[in-house]
Amino acid sequence: MAAAVSVIYSEAFLTHDTGPYHPENGGRLKAVVAALQGSALAPYLTWQAPTALADRDPLSMIAQLHSSHYMEALAQLAQTGGGLLDPDTPISPQSYEVALLAVNGWLDGVDQVVKAGRSAFVLARPPGHHAVRDRGMGFCLFSNAAIAAHYALQEPGIERVAILDWDVHHGNGTQALVENNGVIAYCSLHQSPAYPGTGRADDQGTFGNVLNLPMPRGSTLADYQLQFEQRVLPFLQEFNPDLLIISAGYDATQADPLAGISLQPSDFGVFTEYCLQIQPRLLFGLEGGYDYDALARSVVATLQPCIR
């Protein structure tokens, strides 16, 4: 029997309201849900809601990485009707609690991989990889992947965690929150030059635990395959993680309006095949991707190799 994959999703994630013209909006999740439910993968997907905030309060995990001042300011901004964290990052009255629920979803994803032994895709928003210790930015509120990595290290048998970030933008927040921890590795392939301007190739982390691979505008699957085979796989296989977390952004597709990389949706299945050479069970969590059709087809392609 083919292996099942957990998809962690809630319609509550749609209530983080960024406004009618913002690219990071609930329509992204609706497109992915429809594509997964209408795909050949549908019989092998197990859908589950994230753990409710009443049943698990993620604040203690978040507080390990984000400052209390920032957490309080974010809660206050939402409670007083919302506003802008920065010019790109709007907050609505529901955004704070939705961001907490998204963290729970990522923690549930860790549980699915580590305890249930199945791959998982966290279909949540807001995204997280740009959020640094004391502020959110670039559409991101809490650093979901970094929080999930620290949470995983509390589990028996998880001594080393790696994060692979294939979003088209460098995950400056993720790197900042893990680069000083020698048992967490971070690897990013990202367009350069591009927002947020970080992720230099010579930026390798405190313990040599960071691999940044800037990709020129127009890069294709062949360019990415070369990096995976010559750099990503050797780096992550040598690190030998007990868990591999993928910051799964899909704004590197050629159709995406916010960047200039030329990947196709099917290419992400190739990326997953590489990841399966590192770990047999994977945790994916949604980051970017702003063309609905390309995003939806990319997620389907990502999960295809996990169905065995």
C-alpha positions in Angstrom: 0.0 0.0 0.0 1.3 3.5 -0.8 2.4 5.7 2.0 0.0 8.4 3.2 1.0 12.0 3.6 -0.5 14.3 6.2 -1.8 17.7 5.1 -2.2 20.1 8.0 -4.8 22.7 7.1 -7.6 24.9 8.5 -9.9 27.4 6.9 -8.9 29.6 9.9 -5.7 30.3 7.9 -7.8 32.2 5.4 -8.8 34.8 8.1 -5.4 36.5 8.1 -6.7 39.3 6.0 -4.0 41.1 4.0 -6.4 43.1 1.9 -7.8 42.8 -1.6 -4.6 43.4 -3.6 -1.9 41.8 -1.5 -0.2 38.8 -3.2 0.0 36.8 0.1 -3.7 36.1 0.5 -6.1 33.2 1.3 -6.7 32.4 -2.3 -3.3 30.8 -2.4 -4.4 28.1 0.1 -7.8 27.6 -1.6 -6.0 26.9 -4.9 -3.7 24.3 -3.3 -6.6 22.6 -1.5 -8.6 22.3 -4.7 -5.6 21.0 -6.6 -4.7 18.3 -4.0 -8.3 17.2 -3.7 -8.7 16.9 -7.4 -5.3 15.1 -8.0 -4.4 11.5 -8.2 -2.8 11.9 -4.8 -6.1 12.5 -3.1 -6.7 8.9 -1.8 -3.3 9.0 -0.1 -3.6 12.3 1.7 -4.7 12.5 5.3 -6.1 15.9 6.2 -5.9 17.1 9.7 -6.6 20.4 11.5 -3.8 22.0 13.5 -3.9 21.6 17.2 -6.3 24.2 18.6 -4.8 27.0 20.7 -6.9 25.9 23.6 -5.2 22.5 23.5 -1.6 23.6 23.0 -0.4 27.2 23.6 2.7 27.7 21.3 3.8 30.9 23.0 6.5 29.1 25.1 8.1 27.7 21.9 7.8 31.0 20.1 9.3 32.9 23.0 12.5 30.8 22.7 13.2 32.6 19.4 11.2 35.8 19.3 11.4 38.7 21.8 8.6 39.3 24.2 8.5 42.9 23.1 7.8 41.9 19.5 5.2 39.2 20.5 3.4 41.8 22.7 3.5 44.5 20.0 2.1 42.1 17.4 -0.7 41.0 19.7 -1.5 44.6 20.5 -1.6 45.7 16.9 -4.0 42.9 16.0 -6.2 43.6 19.1 -6.5 47.3 18.2 -7.7 46.6 14.7 -4.5 45.9 12.7 -2.1 47.9 10.7 1.2 47.6 9.0 4.2 45.9 10.5 6.2 47.1 7.5 5.1 48.4 4.1 4.7 44.7 2.9 3.2 43.1 5.9 -0.3 44.0 6.9 -1.9 42.8 10.1 -5.7 42.2 10.5 -7.6 41.7 13.8 -7.3 37.9 13.4 -3.7 37.8 12.3 -2.0 37.2 15.7 -4.1 34.2 16.5 -3.8 32.8 13.0 -0.1 33.1 13.2 -0.1 31.2 16.5 -2.3 28.5 14.9 0.2 28.4 12.0 3.0 27.6 14.4 0.9 24.9 15.9 0.5 23.5 12.4 4.2 23.3 11.9 4.6 21.7 15.3 2.0 19.1 14.3 4.0 18.5 11.2 7.0 17.7 13.3 4.8 15.3 15.3 3.5 13.6 12.1 7.0 12.9 10.8 8.8 12.1 14.1 6.0 10.2 15.9 3.7 8.9 13.2 6.5 8.2 10.7 4.8 9.9 7.7 5.7 12.9 5.6 3.7 16.0 6.1 2.8 19.2 4.3 1.8 22.2 6.5 -0.6 24.2 4.3 -0.6 27.3 6.6 -0.2 31.0 6.4 1.1 33.5 7.3 4.6 32.3 6.1 7.6 32.7 8.3 11.1 32.6 6.9 11.7 36.4 6.9 10.6 36.9 10.5 13.6 37.8 12.8 13.8 37.8 16.5 12.3 41.2 17.1 10.2 41.9 14.1 8.1 40.4 11.3 8.8 41.4 7.7 8.3 40.3 4.1 4.7 38.9 4.7 6.0 36.8 7.7 5.1 37.0 11.4 6.7 34.1 13.2 9.7 32.1 12.1 7.8 28.8 11.6 10.5 26.6 10.3 13.1 27.7 12.9 10.5 27.2 15.7 9.7 23.7 14.3 13.4 22.8 14.2 13.9 23.8 17.9 10.7 21.9 18.9 11.9 18.8 17.1 15.2 18.8 19.0 13.1 18.1 22.2 11.9 14.8 20.8 13.8 11.6 21.6 16.1 10.5 18.9 16.2 13.9 17.2 19.7 15.2 17.7 20.3 17.1 14.4 17.8 19.0 12.2 18.3 20.5 8.8 16.2 23.1 7.0 16.2 23.3 3.3 14.7 26.6 1.9 13.9 26.6 -1.8 11.7 29.7 -1.7 13.0 32.2 -4.3 13.9 34.7 -1.5 16.6 34.1 1.1 15.1 33.1 4.5 17.0 35.7 6.5 14.9 35.1 9.6 15.3 31.4 9.6 19.1 31.7 9.2 19.4 34.3 11.9 17.5 32.2 14.4 19.4 28.9 13.7 22.9 29.8 12.6 24.3 29.9 16.2 23.0 26.4 16.9 25.5 23.8 15.7 22.9 21.0 15.6 20.7 22.8 13.1 21.8 23.3 9.5 20.3 25.8 7.1 20.6 25.6 3.3 19.0 28.1 0.9 18.8 28.4 -2.8 17.5 31.9 -3.7 17.5 34.5 -6.4 20.2 37.1 -6.1 20.0 40.0 -6.2 16.6 40.0 -4.7 14.7 40.8 -1.5 15.8 40.9 1.3 19.4 41.3 0.2 20.8 38.6 2.5 22.2 35.2 1.8 25.7 35.7 0.5 27.6 32.6 -0.5 30.3 33.4 2.0 27.8 33.6 4.9 28.3 30.1 6.3 27.1 30.3 9.9 28.9 30.1 13.2 29.6 26.4 12.9 29.8 26.1 9.1 26.2 25.0 9.4 24.8 27.4 6.7 25.0 26.9 2.9 23.7 29.8 0.9 23.4 29.3 -2.9 22.5 32.5 -4.7 20.9 31.8 -8.0 21.0 34.3 -11.0 17.8 35.5 -12.5 16.5 33.1 -15.2 17.9 30.0 -13.6 16.2 26.8 -14.7 15.9 23.2 -13.4 19.3 22.3 -14.9 20.9 25.1 -12.9 19.2 23.9 -9.7 20.1 20.3 -10.3 23.7 21.2 -10.6 23.6 22.9 -7.2 21.6 20.0 -5.6 24.1 17.4 -6.9 27.3 19.3 -6.3 26.5 21.3 -3.2 23.1 20.6 -1.4 23.3 16.9 -1.2 26.9 16.7 0.0 26.3 19.4 2.6 23.1 17.9 4.0 24.2 14.2 3.8 27.4 15.1 5.6 25.4 16.9 8.3 23.2 13.7 8.5 20.0 15.2 10.0 17.5 13.2 11.9 14.7 15.4 10.5 14.7 17.4 7.2 12.3 20.5 7.2 11.7 22.1 3.8 10.7 25.8 3.7 8.6 25.1 0.6 8.2 28.4 -1.3 7.0 28.3 -4.9 7.8 31.8 -6.1 10.7 30.5 -8.1 8.3 29.3 -10.8 8.5 31.1 -14.1 4.9 32.3 -13.8 5.4 33.9 -10.4 4.9 37.7 -10.5 7.3 38.6 -7.7 10.6 37.0 -8.9 12.6 36.1 -11.9 13.6 32.4 -11.7 12.4 30.1 -14.4 11.4 26.8 -12.7 8.3 24.8 -13.8 5.8 23.2 -11.3 7.0 19.7 -12.1 10.6 20.6 -11.1 9.6 20.5 -7.4 9.0 16.8 -7.7 12.7 16.5 -8.7 13.6 18.5 -5.6 11.7 16.1 -3.5 13.5 13.2 -5.0 16.7 14.7 -3.9 15.4 15.3 -0.4 14.4 11.7 -0.1 18.0 10.8 -0.6 18.6 12.5 2.7 15.6 11.4 4.7 12.8 9.0 3.9 10.2 11.2 5.6 10.0 14.9 5.1 8.3 17.9 6.6 7.2 20.6 4.1 5.8 23.9 5.2 4.4 26.5 2.8 6.3 29.8 2.4 5.9 31.9 -0.8 4.3 31.3 -4.2 1.9 33.9 -5.6 0.6 32.6 -9.0 -2.3 30.4 -7.9 -2.1 27.9 -10.8 1.7 27.5 -10.6 1.6 27.3 -6.8 -1.1 24.6 -6.8 0.6 22.4 -9.4 3.9 22.8 -7.7 2.6 21.5 -4.4 1.0 18.5 -6.1 4.4 17.8 -7.8 6.2 18.2 -4.5 4.2 15.5 -2.8 4.1 13.0 -5.7 7.4 11.3 -4.8 6.3 10.8 -1.2 3.5 8.5 -2.3 5.2 5.1 -2.6 
